[in-house]
Amino acid sequence: MHSQPSILITGCSSGIGYHTALILAQRGWRVIASCRAAADVERLCSEGMACIRLDVDDADSIRDGLAQALEMAGGRLDALFNNAGFGQPGAVEDISRAAMREQFETNLFGPWELTNAALKVMRAQGHGRIVFNSSILGFAAMRWRGAYNASKFAMEGLCDTLRHELHGTNIHVSLVEPGPIESRFRPNALARFLKNVDIDASHHRDAYQQQLARLKKEGHAAPFTLPASAVAEAVHRAITAAKPAARYRVTFPTKLYWWLRRLLPTRCFDWALRAAT
């Protein structure tokens, strides 16, 4: 890599994307942060961050945003962190086709399209790192999160395939799998829940009351919650290691459930997942 490596990060308005951008900039990276909303772009620019508008739901925005990022980085892109995403709560039977499509557009189709575009640059320059922000729910399916589970399971399958297809090149693909992290994930998920799920008409109405309480809770809603900087550290390892790992598991629950999934019979693992929700 040249003297100041460059990275494009999506979803930087808050939480993981925001703190990863700050930390990597402090460590000498030329960070091009991006946000969907123009107001967030203005706010980050006012803080001294190099930030562009990039909406992963919009193909034109992906194309224009990547072009702008490359211009800012001198035509090179050493790393891409696909962080933008959200969670759509609700039982599988309460999720409409439209809501499921929105979930996949942001969490999978947009990152996939941006990655394919970035790959052309990375192949031309002969190197690159691509990191996807997955989740503990990318390998451990929990109740009331079916749309999000599905998008992250699909992301993991896509990344595993891409890793095989890039074998022998100097382009590496890694997944980061966080558990509970301090972010705006819950408030954003609550808004989607109220928008897209008819709670009162649902068979799961009573169970949803507990989910609403969890999403509305101030502070940490789960034990072992870590700050967003913990994910930033994993991203830093993924983009600087000589031989990056395929997966970086962040938080104790992610590490625990990864081993439980490998060691327990499915029936026992299912019980453990239901006990956690």
Secondary structure, DSSP 4 states (H G I P E B T S, - for coil): --SS-EEEES--SSHHHHHHHHHHHHTT-EEEEEESSHHHHHHHHHTT--EEE--TT-HHHHHHHHHHHHHHTTT---EEEE-------B-GGG--HHHHHHHHIIIIIHHHHHHHHHHHHHHHHT-EEEEEE--GGGTS--TTBHHHHHHHHHHHHHHHHHHHHTTTSSEEEEEEEE-SBSSSHHHHHHHHHHHH--TTTSTTHHHHHHHHHHHH-SS-SSTT-B-THHHHHHHHHHHH-SS--SEEEESHHHHHHHHHHHHS-HHHHHHHHHHT-
